[in-house]
Amino acid sequence: MEEVEEKLEGGQGKTSVRRFFSRFCTPIFLESFILTFLAEWGDRSQIATIALATHKNAVGVAVGATIGHTICTSVAVIGGSMLASKISQRTVATVGGLLFLGFSLSSYFYPPL
């Protein structure tokens, strides 16, 4: 009888874990995680963090980098939601695309020294 009760309790634990992950890992969560992860992979801030961790306390660097990135991303999310209430997403995408084209032309004609 005890074995059956343990199996039932174990099954409920697995179900609650699945329920937690199904609520937590929503499509928008997965999309934002993957896009942010891929966008940040190998950028200058990551290279600078790697360099800093080689010379300083790695745990302190990890905590500082995590908090800094969290604050920066939170400001971007809040600013983006405020901007979305006033301007269409298409306008934001068009302006962003034009800015990146302008940056690329600028770096082509005026290369860094």
Secondary structure per residue as TSV (DSSP state, phi and psi in degrees):
chain	resnum	aa	ss	phi	psi
A	1	M	-	360.0	-41.1
A	2	E	H	-65.3	-36.4
A	3	E	H	-64.0	-39.7
A	4	V	H	-65.9	-41.9
A	5	E	H	-64.4	-41.0
A	6	E	H	-63.6	-41.0
A	7	K	H	-64.7	-39.7
A	8	L	H	-65.7	-42.3
A	9	E	H	-65.8	-39.7
A	10	G	H	-63.1	-39.8
A	11	G	H	-65.6	-37.4
A	12	Q	H	-67.9	-35.0
A	13	G	H	-63.2	-42.5
A	14	K	H	-65.7	-38.7
A	15	T	H	-64.6	-40.9
A	16	S	H	-68.2	-34.4
A	17	V	H	-66.0	-44.4
A	18	R	H	-61.3	-42.0
A	19	R	H	-63.1	-41.3
A	20	F	H	-61.2	-49.1
A	21	F	H	-67.5	-33.7
A	22	S	H	-69.0	-29.6
A	23	R	H	-80.6	-34.9
A	24	F	H	-81.0	-42.7
A	25	C	S	-91.1	63.6
A	26	T	-	-75.9	163.9
A	27	P	H	-57.6	-38.5
A	28	I	H	-69.7	-36.0
A	29	F	H	-62.8	-48.6
A	30	L	H	-63.2	-41.6
A	31	E	H	-63.9	-45.8
A	32	S	H	-68.2	-37.1
A	33	F	H	-63.6	-48.1
A	34	I	H	-65.6	-44.3
A	35	L	H	-63.8	-43.3
A	36	T	H	-66.6	-42.7
A	37	F	H	-60.9	-47.5
A	38	L	H	-68.3	-36.1
A	39	A	H	-69.8	-33.6
A	40	E	H	-87.8	-14.2
A	41	W	T	-66.6	116.8
A	42	G	T	80.4	11.9
A	43	D	-	-81.4	177.0
A	44	R	H	-61.9	-37.6
A	45	S	H	-65.9	-35.3
A	46	Q	H	-69.3	-40.7
A	47	I	H	-63.7	-41.9
A	48	A	H	-64.9	-37.6
A	49	T	H	-65.9	-40.1
A	50	I	H	-62.4	-45.3
A	51	A	H	-63.3	-41.1
A	52	L	H	-65.5	-39.2
A	53	A	H	-68.3	-22.5
A	54	T	H	-73.4	-23.3
A	55	H	H	-111.1	-15.5
A	56	K	S	-123.8	-177.9
A	57	N	-	-63.9	116.7
A	58	A	H	-63.1	-36.5
A	59	V	H	-66.7	-43.9
A	60	G	H	-62.7	-39.9
A	61	V	H	-64.9	-43.5
A	62	A	H	-62.8	-45.0
A	63	V	H	-65.9	-45.3
A	64	G	H	-62.5	-43.3
A	65	A	H	-65.6	-39.0
A	66	T	H	-65.7	-45.9
A	67	I	H	-65.9	-42.6
A	68	G	H	-61.6	-43.9
A	69	H	H	-68.6	-36.3
A	70	T	H	-62.7	-45.2
A	71	I	H	-65.0	-45.7
A	72	C	H	-61.0	-44.6
A	73	T	H	-68.5	-37.3
A	74	S	H	-62.9	-42.2
A	75	V	H	-62.3	-40.3
A	76	A	H	-64.9	-40.9
A	77	V	H	-66.8	-45.7
A	78	I	H	-65.4	-44.9
A	79	G	H	-62.4	-39.8
A	80	G	H	-65.4	-39.9
A	81	S	H	-69.3	-34.8
A	82	M	H	-68.8	-40.0
A	83	L	H	-66.8	-37.3
A	84	A	H	-65.2	-25.7
A	85	S	T	-76.0	-15.0
A	86	K	T	-112.7	-28.2
A	87	I	S	-129.6	146.2
A	88	S	-	-72.0	156.6
A	89	Q	H	-64.0	-34.4
A	90	R	H	-63.2	-41.2
A	91	T	H	-64.0	-43.0
A	92	V	H	-62.4	-44.4
A	93	A	H	-63.9	-40.0
A	94	T	H	-66.3	-46.6
A	95	V	H	-63.9	-42.5
A	96	G	H	-61.5	-43.4
A	97	G	H	-63.2	-42.0
A	98	L	H	-65.7	-38.2
A	99	L	H	-62.8	-43.8
A	100	F	H	-65.5	-37.9
A	101	L	H	-63.2	-41.6
A	102	G	H	-62.2	-41.6
A	103	F	H	-64.0	-39.8
A	104	S	H	-67.7	-40.4
A	105	L	H	-65.3	-39.9
A	106	S	H	-62.5	-43.6
A	107	S	H	-72.0	-24.7
A	108	Y	H	-73.1	-46.1
A	109	F	H	-83.8	-26.4
A	110	Y	S	-126.1	74.7
A	111	P	-	-64.1	152.0
A	112	P	-	-64.3	150.1
A	113	L	-	-75.4	360.0
